[in-house]
Amino acid sequence: MTREGPEQLALVPPAPTARTRKPAAKPVLEAAPIRPVARVVVDSGLAHLDRLFDYLVPTTLDAKTVAGCRVKVRFAGRLVDGFVVERVEATEHVGRLAFLAKVVSPEPVLHPEILSLARAVADRYAGTLGDVLRLAIPPRHARAESARAASVGGALPVGSAAGWQTYAHGLGFVAALRAGERPRAWWGAIPGQDPAQLVAEAVLATLGSGRGSVVCVPDVRDVARWDAVFTEVLGQGRHVALTAAQEPADRYAAFLEASRGDVQVVLGTRAAAFAPVADLGLVAMWDDGDDLFAEPRSPYPHAREVLLLRATAQDSALLMGGYARTAEGQSLVDRGWCAELVADQRARRKAWPRMTVTDGSVAGGAPVRLPQEAFRAIRAAEGAALVQVPRRGYRESLACQTCRQPARCEACQGPLGQPSASAPIACRWCGRGATPWTCPHCEGTELRSPVVGALRTAEEFARAFPDLEVVTSGGQTILDRIEPGRRLVLATPGAEPHVAGGYDVVILLDTWLMLAREDVRVEEESHRRWFNALALAGPGATAVAVGDAHTLQALVRADPAGFAARELASRAETHLPPTARLATVAGPDDVLADLANRIWTPNTEILGPVPVDARSAEAGERLILRAPRREGADLAAALSALAAERSAAKRPGLRIQVDPLSL
């Protein structure tokens, strides 16, 4: 019989029973007791949701949720950005409201007048409110938000409006600003006076009445020059510069100084048109025809139209100026919407350089690109001479010397060119070399350059004037200023450097090339660039333009207003802006074919669809809609409805532009 031993003890203790963790209970949110509903602009990016949405304000965010602040909200299952427009007691929404997810910052950055302006701009350009607010309010920067600007004390400087006495009603305009009135004027500036100085005097007069100003100039180089003048005239710390080229912290800090009322004057590029200036008394713009004022992002507003809408909505004074005048400016003058500030004919003729126009021919011979008149004027100059050349490159295009046919690449049929004197001739499309080259039409082997760039022109002038220093400005190398002295400056349009005292002579080369571009505004844009170049001349200077004398009569007579009147008449005949409203819709061929049969407004003309330029980023075709100006708002509303319709159906969006600068 087997005897059982004692039970063996367990060596490993049993595993403890696992405890099931219960999920933490979600906190129960309660709505704020007073004005619990926040109306929010949600950045959804969808045209059919371009409206305000109501959210409940939890008690935990009650103190931070103020009108104009940034928030995060739950929208379509994800967190998106938004701005609180207002807080109200009740909602008209039928159903349950969601709570605000987060207050990003209690800083009020969306002011009521900017919201109204953004809504008006969106309606004018058939866009959405969210798209416009992205242009109007820069991204948040926490460090800049936590800093405070130093207060500016003391009395305003004593201004002098002496520069305005050159212009009829100029002194009266400044006096009206100082008295708190709201005059509106289109200013035809003449050379010899710094426009920044005169605008600063108008801004100082506006400050004297206790009101603020917004001033827009084309680019950051202009902002830098004008900023120094504004500091001198207004005093330190009374204005801020606001441009997209600034560092994010600097840009947001400048925006906050205006938003908080620390400064009353904002100087900047196109984005400054939306700057939140309290008690706005004056909006001003210099050189409104510059294409940099056209926003390249949807809904593609033009800063001039933004300022015009703002001046009307906020009942502020207006000052638009430039050496040239646009058809839009002439239209407002003709309609009596604004006054005209111009110098008399004698002062105008005296201020502008004495102009000579030549076609480059001598005694009935063939025209030459660099005529004798230009060489004589440069030799006679005691100071700096400016030569404006339409293009920057070396030899941008080539042709056969014998038959004049364009030289093409054998591989891809692209145009041949030569980027520099030391570079080989090659295709501008595929980069393949083309040496040696033989013309397929006449078997010629020599090439000529029908279009010569600034670099090649500089070589030619350097050989002709070995005793002069030749300076180039354009492309990636743009000079802002040069020292006075006897030198030759070759620059592309818009890249002309300033020189103290002005240039002794200004040469406008290849004017026919600037006019050869296919664009409805080519003459207006060319004259604007020519007048701007001529305005850099000093007192008693001379100028030579190589081109057709009949085409360049406005330069000879120093009459930009007369040219603008003729340009406006031409626009009226062809039913183009500003006498009509024009919109383009780019998209797939089949979609535009259906839109061509759609009823837009009673008098809308439908042009196309037509193929979009292959060089453009747009694809497919483009439909052009043209309507009378009185139906412009209805046309924009119809285009907005089209965008909302496609957005609701989850179809691809169309590129819609109202009054584009070019076609």
C-alpha positions as CSV (number, residue, x, y, z in Angstrom):
1,M,0.0,0.0,0.0
2,T,1.4,3.3,-1.1
3,R,1.5,6.1,1.4
4,E,0.7,9.6,0.1
5,G,3.0,12.4,1.1
6,P,2.1,15.9,2.2
7,E,0.8,18.3,-0.6
8,Q,3.6,20.2,-2.3
9,L,3.5,24.0,-1.8
10,A,3.1,26.1,-4.9
11,L,6.4,27.9,-5.8
12,V,4.8,30.5,-8.1
13,P,2.0,32.6,-6.7
14,P,-1.1,32.9,-8.9
15,A,-1.3,35.9,-11.2
16,P,-3.4,38.7,-9.8
17,T,-6.8,39.2,-11.4
18,A,-6.5,41.9,-14.0
19,R,-8.6,45.0,-13.3
20,T,-10.6,46.4,-16.2
21,R,-10.0,50.2,-16.5
22,K,-13.1,52.2,-17.0
23,P,-12.9,55.1,-19.5
24,A,-12.8,58.5,-17.9
25,A,-16.1,60.1,-18.0
26,K,-16.3,63.1,-20.4
27,P,-16.7,66.4,-18.6
28,V,-20.2,67.8,-18.8
29,L,-20.0,71.1,-20.5
30,E,-22.4,73.9,-19.5
31,A,-23.2,76.9,-21.7
32,A,-22.2,80.4,-20.5
33,P,-25.1,82.1,-18.7
34,I,-24.9,85.3,-20.7
35,R,-24.9,85.3,-24.5
36,P,-24.1,81.7,-24.7
37,V,-24.2,81.5,-28.5
38,A,-21.1,82.5,-30.6
39,R,-21.5,83.2,-34.3
40,V,-18.4,81.9,-36.0
41,V,-16.8,82.4,-39.5
42,V,-15.6,78.8,-40.2
43,D,-12.6,78.4,-42.5
44,S,-14.1,75.4,-44.3
45,G,-12.9,76.3,-47.8
46,L,-16.2,75.2,-49.3
47,A,-18.2,77.7,-51.3
48,H,-21.6,76.3,-50.3
49,L,-20.8,76.8,-46.6
50,D,-19.9,80.5,-47.0
51,R,-22.0,81.7,-44.0
52,L,-21.9,82.0,-40.2
53,F,-22.3,79.0,-37.9
54,D,-23.6,79.0,-34.3
55,Y,-21.7,77.3,-31.5
56,L,-22.3,77.2,-27.7
57,V,-19.7,78.9,-25.5
58,P,-18.8,76.7,-22.5
59,T,-18.4,78.3,-19.2
60,T,-14.7,77.4,-19.2
61,L,-14.2,79.6,-22.2
62,D,-16.6,82.3,-21.4
63,A,-14.1,85.0,-20.4
64,K,-11.8,84.3,-23.4
65,T,-14.5,84.2,-26.1
66,V,-14.7,87.7,-27.4
67,A,-15.8,89.1,-30.7
68,G,-13.0,88.9,-33.2
69,C,-10.9,86.2,-31.5
70,R,-9.5,83.1,-33.1
71,V,-11.2,79.7,-32.1
72,K,-11.1,76.1,-33.0
73,V,-14.4,74.4,-33.7
74,R,-15.6,70.9,-34.6
75,F,-16.8,71.0,-38.2
76,A,-17.6,67.9,-40.4
77,G,-15.8,65.7,-38.0
78,R,-12.5,67.6,-37.7
79,L,-11.1,70.7,-35.9
80,V,-10.9,73.8,-38.1
81,D,-10.1,77.4,-37.5
82,G,-12.6,80.2,-37.2
83,F,-13.3,83.7,-35.9
84,V,-16.0,84.7,-33.5
85,V,-18.1,87.4,-35.1
86,E,-20.4,88.1,-32.2
87,R,-22.1,86.5,-29.2
88,V,-25.9,86.4,-29.0
89,E,-28.5,85.2,-26.6
90,A,-30.2,82.7,-28.9
91,T,-29.8,80.9,-32.2
92,E,-32.2,80.4,-35.1
93,H,-30.7,77.0,-35.7
94,V,-33.2,74.1,-35.2
95,G,-31.4,71.3,-33.5
96,R,-28.5,70.8,-31.1
97,L,-25.5,73.1,-31.1
98,A,-21.9,72.0,-30.6
99,F,-19.6,73.7,-28.2
100,L,-16.5,75.7,-29.1
101,A,-13.5,73.3,-28.9
102,K,-10.9,75.9,-28.1
103,V,-10.1,79.6,-27.9
104,V,-6.8,79.9,-29.8
105,S,-6.2,83.4,-28.5
106,P,-8.5,86.0,-26.8
107,E,-6.9,88.7,-28.9
108,P,-9.6,90.4,-31.1
109,V,-8.1,90.5,-34.6
110,L,-11.3,90.5,-36.7
111,H,-12.9,94.0,-36.3
112,P,-16.5,94.7,-37.5
113,E,-15.4,97.1,-40.2
114,I,-12.9,94.6,-41.6
115,L,-15.5,91.9,-41.5
116,S,-17.9,94.1,-43.5
117,L,-15.1,95.0,-45.9
118,A,-14.1,91.4,-46.4
119,R,-17.7,90.4,-47.1
120,A,-18.0,93.2,-49.7
121,V,-14.8,92.1,-51.4
122,A,-15.9,88.5,-51.5
123,D,-19.2,89.6,-53.1
124,R,-17.5,91.8,-55.6
125,Y,-15.1,89.1,-56.8
126,A,-17.4,86.1,-56.5
127,G,-15.3,84.6,-53.7
128,T,-15.9,83.4,-50.2
129,L,-15.5,85.3,-46.9
130,G,-12.9,82.8,-45.6
131,D,-10.6,83.3,-48.6
132,V,-10.7,87.1,-48.1
133,L,-10.0,86.8,-44.4
134,R,-6.9,84.7,-45.1
135,L,-5.6,87.7,-47.2
136,A,-6.7,90.3,-44.6
137,I,-5.4,88.8,-41.3
138,P,-1.9,87.4,-41.1
139,P,-1.1,84.1,-39.3
140,R,-0.9,84.3,-35.5
141,H,2.5,84.5,-33.8
142,A,2.4,83.9,-30.1
143,R,5.6,85.7,-29.1
144,A,4.5,88.8,-31.0
145,E,1.1,88.7,-29.4
146,S,2.5,88.7,-25.9
147,A,4.6,91.8,-26.5
148,R,3.3,95.3,-26.2
149,A,4.4,98.3,-28.3
150,A,5.8,101.4,-26.5
151,S,3.4,104.2,-26.4
152,V,4.1,107.4,-28.4
153,G,3.5,110.6,-26.6
154,G,4.0,114.3,-27.4
155,A,2.4,116.6,-29.8
156,L,2.3,116.0,-33.5
157,P,5.0,117.6,-35.7
158,V,4.2,120.8,-37.4
159,G,3.6,119.9,-41.0
160,S,4.2,121.8,-44.2
161,A,1.9,121.4,-47.2
162,A,4.1,123.6,-49.4
163,G,4.6,120.8,-51.9
164,W,0.9,120.7,-52.7
165,Q,0.7,124.3,-53.9
166,T,2.0,123.1,-57.3
167,Y,-1.3,121.4,-57.9
168,A,-4.7,123.1,-58.4
169,H,-6.8,122.6,-55.2
170,G,-3.8,120.8,-53.6
171,L,-3.6,123.0,-50.6
172,G,-7.4,122.9,-50.2
173,F,-7.3,119.1,-50.2
174,V,-4.8,119.0,-47.3
175,A,-6.7,121.7,-45.4
176,A,-9.9,119.7,-45.8
177,L,-8.1,116.6,-44.3
178,R,-6.9,118.7,-41.4
179,A,-10.4,120.0,-40.8
180,G,-11.8,116.4,-40.5
181,E,-13.5,116.4,-43.9
182,R,-13.5,113.6,-46.4
183,P,-12.3,114.8,-49.8
184,R,-11.6,112.3,-52.6
185,A,-9.0,113.1,-55.3
186,W,-7.1,111.5,-58.1
187,W,-3.6,113.0,-58.2
188,G,-1.5,113.4,-61.3
189,A,2.0,113.8,-59.9
190,I,4.9,115.5,-61.7
191,P,8.6,114.9,-61.4
192,G,10.8,117.0,-59.1
193,Q,8.9,116.3,-55.9
194,D,9.1,113.2,-53.8
195,P,5.6,111.6,-53.8
196,A,6.3,110.0,-50.4
197,Q,6.8,113.5,-48.9
198,L,3.5,114.8,-50.3
199,V,1.5,111.8,-49.2
200,A,3.1,111.9,-45.7
201,E,2.0,115.6,-45.4
202,A,-1.6,114.5,-46.2
203,V,-1.3,111.7,-43.6
204,L,0.0,114.2,-41.0
205,A,-2.9,116.5,-41.7
206,T,-5.3,113.6,-41.2
207,L,-3.6,112.7,-37.9
208,G,-4.1,116.3,-36.9
209,S,-7.9,115.7,-37.1
210,G,-7.6,112.7,-34.8
211,R,-8.0,110.1,-37.6
212,G,-5.9,107.3,-39.1
213,S,-4.6,106.5,-42.6
214,V,-3.9,103.4,-44.7
215,V,-1.3,103.9,-47.5
216,C,-0.5,101.3,-50.2
217,V,2.5,101.3,-52.5
218,P,3.5,98.6,-55.0
219,D,6.5,96.7,-53.6
220,V,8.8,96.3,-50.6
221,R,11.4,98.6,-52.2
222,D,8.9,101.4,-52.3
223,V,7.8,100.6,-48.7
224,A,11.5,101.0,-47.5
225,R,11.8,104.4,-49.2
226,W,8.5,105.7,-48.0
227,D,9.0,104.3,-44.5
228,A,12.0,106.6,-44.1
229,V,10.1,109.6,-45.3
230,F,7.1,108.9,-43.1
231,T,9.4,108.6,-40.1
232,E,10.9,111.9,-40.9
233,V,7.5,113.7,-41.4
234,L,5.3,112.0,-38.8
235,G,8.0,111.3,-36.1
236,Q,9.2,108.0,-34.7
237,G,6.6,105.4,-33.8
238,R,3.5,106.9,-35.3
239,H,3.2,104.4,-38.2
240,V,4.0,100.8,-39.0
241,A,5.1,99.1,-42.2
242,L,3.1,96.0,-43.2
243,T,4.2,93.7,-46.0
244,A,4.1,90.0,-46.8
245,A,7.9,89.9,-47.1
246,Q,8.3,90.6,-43.4
247,E,9.2,87.8,-41.0
248,P,6.0,86.3,-39.5
249,A,6.7,87.8,-36.0
250,D,7.4,91.2,-37.4
251,R,4.4,91.2,-39.7
252,Y,2.0,90.1,-37.0
253,A,3.5,92.6,-34.5
254,A,2.9,95.4,-37.0
255,F,-0.7,94.1,-37.6
256,L,-1.3,94.0,-33.8
257,E,-0.1,97.6,-33.3
258,A,-2.7,98.8,-35.7
259,S,-5.4,96.4,-34.4
260,R,-4.8,97.5,-30.8
261,G,-4.8,101.2,-31.7
262,D,-1.2,101.8,-30.8
263,V,-0.6,103.4,-34.2
264,Q,-3.0,105.1,-36.5
265,V,-1.0,104.9,-39.8
266,V,-0.2,101.8,-41.8
267,L,2.1,101.8,-44.8
268,G,2.4,98.7,-46.9
269,T,1.8,96.7,-50.0
270,R,-1.5,95.3,-51.2
271,A,-2.3,93.4,-48.0
272,A,-2.2,96.7,-46.1
273,A,-5.5,97.6,-47.7
274,F,-7.2,95.5,-45.1
275,A,-5.2,96.9,-42.1
276,P,-7.5,97.5,-39.1
277,V,-7.0,101.2,-38.5
278,A,-9.3,102.8,-35.9
279,D,-11.3,105.9,-37.0
280,L,-10.0,105.7,-40.5
281,G,-9.8,109.1,-42.1
282,L,-7.7,108.6,-45.3
283,V,-6.9,105.7,-47.7
284,A,-4.2,106.4,-50.2
285,M,-2.5,104.5,-53.0
286,W,0.5,105.2,-55.2
287,D,0.8,104.0,-58.8
288,D,-2.5,102.0,-58.8
289,G,-1.7,100.6,-62.3
290,D,1.1,98.4,-61.0
291,D,0.2,94.7,-61.5
292,L,1.6,93.9,-58.0
293,F,-1.6,95.3,-56.6
294,A,-3.5,92.3,-58.1
295,E,-3.7,89.5,-55.6
296,P,-2.7,86.1,-57.2
297,R,-4.7,84.1,-54.7
298,S,-8.5,83.5,-54.7
299,P,-10.7,85.5,-55.1
300,Y,-8.0,87.7,-56.8
301,P,-9.0,91.1,-55.6
302,H,-7.2,94.3,-56.7
303,A,-6.0,96.5,-53.8
304,R,-7.4,99.6,-55.6
305,E,-10.9,98.2,-55.6
306,V,-10.5,97.2,-51.9
307,L,-9.6,100.7,-51.0
308,L,-12.4,102.2,-53.0
309,L,-14.9,99.9,-51.3
310,R,-13.4,100.8,-48.0
311,A,-13.5,104.5,-48.6
312,T,-17.2,104.2,-49.5
313,A,-18.2,101.9,-46.6
314,Q,-16.2,103.8,-43.9
315,D,-16.8,107.3,-45.4
316,S,-13.1,108.2,-45.5
317,A,-11.1,110.5,-47.7
318,L,-9.3,109.1,-50.7
319,L,-6.1,109.9,-52.5
320,M,-4.9,108.0,-55.5
321,G,-1.8,109.2,-57.2
322,G,0.8,108.3,-59.8
323,Y,2.9,109.7,-62.6
324,A,0.6,107.9,-65.1
325,R,-3.1,107.4,-64.9
326,T,-5.2,104.3,-65.4
327,A,-8.5,104.1,-67.2
328,E,-10.1,103.2,-63.9
329,G,-8.9,106.5,-62.4
330,Q,-10.1,108.5,-65.4
331,S,-13.5,106.8,-65.1
332,L,-13.9,108.0,-61.5
333,V,-12.8,111.5,-62.5
334,D,-15.2,111.7,-65.5
335,R,-18.1,110.5,-63.3
336,G,-17.4,113.2,-60.7
337,W,-16.8,110.6,-58.0
338,C,-13.5,112.3,-57.1
339,A,-11.8,115.5,-57.9
340,E,-8.6,116.0,-59.9
341,L,-5.3,117.3,-58.5
342,V,-3.1,118.2,-61.4
343,A,-0.5,120.9,-62.2
344,D,-1.1,123.4,-64.9
345,Q,0.2,122.8,-68.4
346,R,3.2,125.1,-68.0
347,A,4.4,123.5,-64.7
348,R,3.8,120.1,-66.2
349,R,5.9,120.8,-69.3
350,K,8.7,122.3,-67.2
351,A,8.8,119.3,-64.8
352,W,9.0,116.5,-67.4
353,P,12.1,116.0,-69.4
354,R,12.3,117.4,-73.0
355,M,11.4,114.5,-75.2
356,T,12.7,113.5,-78.7
357,V,11.1,110.6,-80.5
358,T,13.0,108.8,-83.3
359,D,12.4,105.6,-85.3
360,G,16.1,105.0,-85.6
361,S,16.4,105.9,-89.3
362,V,18.8,108.5,-90.8
363,A,17.9,110.2,-94.1
364,G,15.3,107.7,-95.1
365,G,17.7,104.7,-94.4
366,A,16.8,101.6,-92.5
367,P,16.0,102.1,-88.8
368,V,18.7,101.1,-86.3
369,R,18.2,99.9,-82.8
370,L,20.7,102.3,-81.2
371,P,20.1,105.6,-83.0
372,Q,22.5,108.6,-83.2
373,E,20.1,110.7,-81.1
374,A,20.6,108.3,-78.1
375,F,24.4,108.4,-78.5
376,R,24.5,112.2,-78.7
377,A,22.3,112.6,-75.7
378,I,24.5,110.3,-73.6
379,R,27.7,112.1,-74.7
380,A,26.2,115.4,-73.7
381,A,25.2,114.3,-70.3
382,E,27.3,115.5,-67.4
383,G,25.7,113.1,-64.9
384,A,24.1,109.7,-64.9
385,A,22.2,108.4,-68.0
386,L,19.3,105.9,-67.8
387,V,18.6,103.4,-70.6
388,Q,15.4,101.4,-70.2
389,V,15.4,98.1,-72.1
390,P,12.2,96.0,-72.2
391,R,14.0,92.6,-71.5
392,R,16.6,91.5,-69.1
393,G,18.4,88.7,-71.0
394,Y,21.2,88.6,-73.5
395,R,19.9,87.3,-76.9
396,E,16.5,86.0,-76.0
397,S,15.5,84.9,-79.5
398,L,17.5,84.3,-82.7
399,A,16.6,84.3,-86.4
400,C,18.3,83.5,-89.7
401,Q,20.4,86.4,-90.9
402,T,19.4,85.7,-94.6
403,C,15.7,84.9,-94.6
404,R,14.7,86.3,-91.1
405,Q,12.9,83.0,-90.2
406,P,12.9,82.2,-86.4
407,A,15.7,79.8,-85.5
408,R,14.3,76.6,-84.0
409,C,15.7,73.5,-82.3
410,E,16.0,70.4,-84.5
411,A,14.9,68.1,-81.7
412,C,11.8,69.9,-80.2
413,Q,11.3,72.9,-82.4
414,G,11.8,75.2,-79.4
415,P,13.2,78.7,-79.8
416,L,17.0,79.1,-79.8
417,G,18.7,81.7,-77.6
418,Q,22.0,82.7,-76.0
419,P,21.9,83.6,-72.2
420,S,25.3,85.3,-72.2
421,A,28.3,86.1,-74.4
422,S,30.2,83.1,-73.2
423,A,27.3,80.7,-73.3
424,P,26.7,78.5,-76.4
425,I,23.6,78.9,-78.5
426,A,21.0,76.4,-77.2
427,C,17.3,75.6,-77.2
428,R,15.3,77.5,-74.5
429,W,13.0,74.5,-74.1
430,C,15.1,71.4,-74.0
431,G,18.6,72.9,-73.5
432,R,20.1,71.1,-76.5
433,G,23.1,72.9,-78.1
434,A,22.7,74.2,-81.7
435,T,26.2,74.7,-82.9
436,P,26.7,74.5,-85.8
437,W,23.3,75.6,-87.1
438,T,21.9,75.6,-90.5
439,C,18.6,77.3,-91.5
440,P,16.1,74.6,-92.9
441,H,14.5,77.3,-95.1
442,C,17.4,78.9,-96.9
443,E,20.4,76.9,-95.6
444,G,22.0,80.0,-94.1
445,T,24.5,79.6,-91.3
446,E,24.5,83.0,-89.7
447,L,22.1,84.1,-86.9
448,R,20.8,87.5,-85.9
449,S,19.0,88.7,-82.8
450,P,15.7,90.4,-83.4
451,V,15.1,90.8,-79.6
452,V,18.1,92.0,-77.6
453,G,18.1,92.0,-73.8
454,A,19.7,94.4,-71.4
455,L,22.9,92.4,-70.9
456,R,23.7,92.4,-74.6
457,T,22.7,96.1,-74.9
458,A,25.1,96.8,-72.0
459,E,27.9,95.2,-73.9
460,E,27.2,97.4,-77.0
461,F,27.1,100.6,-74.9
462,A,30.3,99.6,-73.0
463,R,32.1,99.3,-76.4
464,A,30.6,102.7,-77.5
465,F,31.4,104.5,-74.3
466,P,34.6,103.0,-72.8
467,D,35.1,106.0,-70.5
468,L,31.7,105.4,-68.7
469,E,30.9,102.9,-66.0
470,V,28.0,100.7,-67.2
471,V,25.6,99.5,-64.5
472,T,22.7,97.0,-65.0
473,S,19.6,96.5,-62.9
474,G,16.9,93.9,-63.5
475,G,16.0,90.3,-63.0
476,Q,17.5,88.9,-59.7
477,T,19.8,91.9,-59.4
478,I,17.8,95.1,-58.8
479,L,19.5,98.2,-57.6
480,D,17.5,100.6,-55.4
481,R,19.9,103.5,-55.6
482,I,23.2,104.5,-57.2
483,E,25.6,107.2,-56.4
484,P,25.6,110.4,-58.5
485,G,28.2,110.6,-61.2
486,R,28.8,110.2,-64.8
487,R,27.7,106.6,-65.5
488,L,25.4,104.7,-67.7
489,V,22.6,102.7,-66.1
490,L,20.7,100.0,-68.1
491,A,17.5,98.7,-66.4
492,T,14.4,96.8,-67.2
493,P,11.0,98.4,-66.6
494,G,10.3,98.7,-62.9
495,A,14.0,98.1,-61.9
496,E,15.3,101.6,-62.5
497,P,17.4,102.7,-59.6
498,H,17.0,106.2,-58.1
499,V,19.9,108.7,-58.1
500,A,20.1,111.9,-56.1
501,G,19.3,114.9,-58.3
502,G,17.9,112.7,-61.0
503,Y,19.2,111.5,-64.3
504,D,20.6,113.9,-67.0
505,V,19.1,111.9,-69.8
506,V,16.6,109.0,-70.1
507,I,16.6,106.7,-73.1
508,L,13.6,104.5,-73.9
509,L,14.7,101.7,-76.2
510,D,12.6,99.2,-78.1
511,T,9.2,100.8,-77.3
512,W,7.7,98.7,-80.1
513,L,8.7,95.6,-78.2
514,M,6.7,96.6,-75.1
515,L,3.7,97.3,-77.3
516,A,4.0,94.0,-79.1
517,R,2.6,92.0,-76.2
518,E,-0.9,90.5,-76.7
519,D,-2.8,92.1,-73.8
520,V,-5.8,94.4,-73.5
521,R,-3.8,96.7,-71.2
522,V,-0.6,96.7,-73.1
523,E,-0.7,100.4,-74.0
524,E,-1.7,101.5,-70.5
525,E,1.0,99.4,-68.9
526,S,3.7,100.5,-71.3
527,H,2.9,104.2,-70.8
528,R,2.9,103.7,-67.0
529,R,6.4,102.2,-67.1
530,W,7.6,104.9,-69.5
531,F,6.2,107.8,-67.4
532,N,7.8,106.2,-64.3
533,A,11.2,106.0,-66.0
534,L,10.9,109.6,-67.2
535,A,10.0,110.8,-63.7
536,L,13.4,109.8,-62.5
537,A,15.0,112.5,-64.7
538,G,16.4,115.6,-63.0
539,P,15.5,119.3,-63.7
540,G,16.3,120.3,-67.3
541,A,16.9,116.7,-68.4
542,T,16.4,115.4,-71.9
543,A,14.8,112.1,-73.0
544,V,14.9,110.0,-76.2
545,A,12.3,107.4,-77.1
546,V,13.0,105.0,-80.0
547,G,9.6,104.2,-81.6
548,D,6.7,105.5,-83.4
549,A,6.1,109.3,-82.9
550,H,2.3,109.0,-83.2
551,T,2.1,106.3,-80.6
552,L,4.3,108.2,-78.1
553,Q,2.5,111.5,-78.3
554,A,1.4,111.4,-74.7
555,L,5.1,111.3,-73.7
556,V,5.9,114.2,-75.9
557,R,3.1,116.3,-74.5
558,A,3.6,115.1,-70.9
559,D,-0.1,114.4,-70.8
560,P,-0.9,111.1,-68.9
561,A,-4.4,112.3,-68.3
562,G,-5.1,112.8,-72.0
563,F,-3.8,109.3,-72.7
564,A,-6.0,107.8,-69.9
565,A,-9.1,109.6,-71.5
566,R,-8.3,108.0,-74.9
567,E,-7.7,104.6,-73.3
568,L,-11.1,104.8,-71.4
569,A,-12.9,105.7,-74.6
570,S,-11.3,102.7,-76.3
571,R,-12.4,100.4,-73.4
572,A,-16.0,101.8,-73.7
573,E,-16.0,100.9,-77.4
574,T,-14.9,97.3,-76.7
575,H,-17.1,96.9,-73.6
576,L,-14.1,96.2,-71.3
577,P,-13.5,97.2,-67.7
578,P,-14.0,99.7,-66.1
579,T,-16.9,100.6,-68.4
580,A,-18.2,97.0,-68.1
581,R,-17.8,94.0,-65.9
582,L,-15.9,91.1,-67.2
583,A,-15.4,87.6,-65.7
584,T,-13.5,84.5,-66.8
585,V,-14.3,80.9,-65.9
586,A,-11.6,78.3,-66.6
587,G,-12.2,74.6,-66.4
588,P,-12.8,71.4,-68.3
589,D,-14.2,71.7,-71.8
590,D,-17.5,69.8,-71.2
591,V,-18.3,72.0,-68.1
592,L,-17.8,75.2,-69.9
593,A,-19.9,74.1,-72.9
594,D,-22.8,73.7,-70.5
595,L,-22.1,77.1,-68.8
596,A,-22.1,78.8,-72.2
597,N,-25.8,77.9,-72.5
598,R,-26.6,79.2,-69.0
599,I,-28.6,82.4,-68.3
600,W,-26.4,84.8,-66.3
601,T,-27.8,88.3,-66.4
602,P,-30.2,89.9,-68.9
603,N,-27.5,91.5,-71.0
604,T,-24.5,89.2,-70.4
605,E,-22.4,88.4,-73.5
606,I,-20.8,85.0,-73.6
607,L,-17.5,84.7,-75.5
608,G,-16.0,81.2,-76.0
609,P,-15.2,78.8,-74.7
610,V,-11.7,79.3,-76.1
611,P,-8.5,77.4,-75.4
612,V,-6.4,78.7,-72.5
613,D,-2.8,79.8,-73.4
614,A,-0.6,76.7,-73.2
615,R,2.0,78.7,-71.2
616,S,-0.6,79.4,-68.5
617,A,-1.0,77.3,-65.3
618,E,-4.7,76.9,-66.1
619,A,-5.9,73.8,-68.0
620,G,-8.7,73.2,-70.4
621,E,-10.6,76.1,-71.8
622,R,-11.9,79.5,-70.7
623,L,-15.3,81.1,-70.9
624,I,-15.5,84.9,-70.9
625,L,-18.6,86.7,-69.6
626,R,-19.1,90.3,-70.3
627,A,-22.0,92.4,-68.7
628,P,-22.9,96.0,-68.3
629,R,-21.5,97.6,-65.2
630,R,-25.0,98.0,-63.7
631,E,-25.3,94.2,-63.8
632,G,-21.9,93.5,-62.3
633,A,-23.2,92.6,-58.8
634,D,-25.8,90.2,-60.3
635,L,-23.1,88.5,-62.4
636,A,-20.8,88.1,-59.4
637,A,-23.7,86.6,-57.4
638,A,-24.5,84.2,-60.3
639,L,-20.8,83.1,-60.3
640,S,-20.9,82.6,-56.6
641,A,-24.0,80.5,-56.9
642,L,-22.2,78.4,-59.5
643,A,-19.2,77.8,-57.2
644,A,-21.6,76.9,-54.3
645,E,-23.5,74.5,-56.6
646,R,-20.4,72.6,-57.6
647,S,-19.0,72.6,-54.1
648,A,-22.3,71.1,-52.7
649,A,-22.2,68.4,-55.4
650,K,-18.5,67.7,-54.5
651,R,-17.4,68.5,-58.0
652,P,-14.0,70.1,-58.8
653,G,-13.9,73.8,-58.5
654,L,-13.5,76.3,-61.4
655,R,-11.1,79.2,-61.6
656,I,-13.3,82.3,-61.5
657,Q,-11.9,85.7,-61.9
658,V,-13.8,89.0,-62.0
659,D,-12.2,91.9,-63.9
660,P,-8.8,90.2,-64.4
661,L,-5.9,92.4,-65.3
662,S,-5.1,90.3,-68.4
663,L,-6.8,87.9,-70.7
